[in-house]
Amino acid sequence: MVSLNEQFLKLPESYLFSEIAGRVKAFKAAHPEAEVIRLGIGDVTKPLVPSVVKALRQAVEEMAESKTFRGYGPEQGYDFLRQTIIQKDFMPRGISLETDEVFISDGAKSDIGNITDMLSRENRIAVTDPVYPVYVDSNVMGGRAGELLENGQWSDIVYIPCTAENHFIPELPLVCPDVIYLCLPNNPTGITLSKSELKKWVDYALENKILILFDAAYEAYIQEEDIPHSIYEIQGAKEVAIEFRSFSKTAGFTGLRCGYTVVPKALTIKMPHRGQVSVNRLWNRRQCTKFNGTAYIVQRAAEAIYTEAGQKEIREIIRYYMENARIIREGLKEAGFEIYGGVNAPYIWLKIPEGINSWAFFDRLLTECQVVGTPGIGFGPSGEGYFRLTAFGDQTETRQAIQRIQEKAAGRF
């Protein structure tokens, strides 16, 4: 008789963003006339830039001709894109990588979830709190989380609180884990670390033989100096870190699906009776078994991002979204809210009024302002009392949303 992976049954029935979608759908059904502005889920609103569209069309034309048609591509990604990534994203920052250390995927979320295929169930996982839910949920599925406690934490996961008291900057954990997830710039708080602060984590990992899973999906939004765009800017990081990147928020690929993961050859894990095992080799084997590669036309589109025209076009879009972030940040400050983030990241993390929890604030914002955000509790126990807004909306609607909140804040928030 068939049986199930019981770890899946431990997960709450509703994923954070599906719960949000359900509540918005119910509100819209009851109030069809309402003009709801969505600043919750981090989907983009600007269309693909011309350089990307041109590359897509050309690639489609290639696929329509026998001489240029392509079937199965390499599971690791085409070299034309992998080499371009190394030349454009890493070499200017003094980072040298080999082509076979870069793996093209259908997005960072997939690889962040799939990377746990290589991890033993005995590994102790550490996450910053609040945290992107996929980090925790994928380890629940893999049997590394333990049991869900009344306080919202999982018994076997090490939580590193990031609150206003420590300026949302994670501190080295007292209980030494085996694997640490770091997301910088951070989702949901929008906070970043300086090079000296990130070096503490790399040194800690080197000293304690820890694996860092480094989510750099929002590095293109960094505005300030001395903020590392890659963990490999820190000496020794290749020996302890895997880095995940995405084109979703950088170039509007949320619908196309493309990203990449860097697994350095210097990263090895000592195993009993096997010596030092190459993580790069294992990940390559995993991809060859479970993944058939990202579509050729999508990889050509991603390559176009790195052209001179493509870079100019996506920088304009990033400026557009960061202007939204400024509008939200400054507008909410004027309304009397305590605000974090929105400087080096497209996320604004706000402290909600006393006496109300984050889901109640979500409902109030939806019903009274017709604005959708994300309750902080959805990102972990330390997220309670906070709320996330994103800068990926239409600029006119973003201004309208903040105006609505300001009007209500004067009387009730």
Secondary structure, 3 states (H helix, E strand, C coil): CCCCCHHHHHCCCCCHHHHHHHHHHHHHHHCCCCCCEECCCCCCCCCCCHHHHHHHHHHHHHHCCCCCCCCCCCCCCCHHHHHHHHHHHHHHHCCCCCHHHEEEECCHHHHHHHHHHHCCCCCCEEEEECCCHHHHHHHHHCCCCCCECCCCCECCEEEEECCHHHCCCCCCCCCCCCEEEEECCCCCCCCCCCHHHHHHHHHHHHHHCCEEEEECCCHHHCCCCCCCCCHHHCCCHHHCEEEEEECHHHHCCCCCCCEEEECCCCCEEEECCCEEEEHHHHHHHHHHHHCCCCCHHHHHHHHHHCCHHHHHHHHHHHHHHHHHHHHHHHHHHHCCCEEEECCCCCEEEEECCCCCCHHHHHHHHHHHHCEECEEHHHHCHHHCCEEEEECCCCHHHHHHHHHHHHHHHCCCC
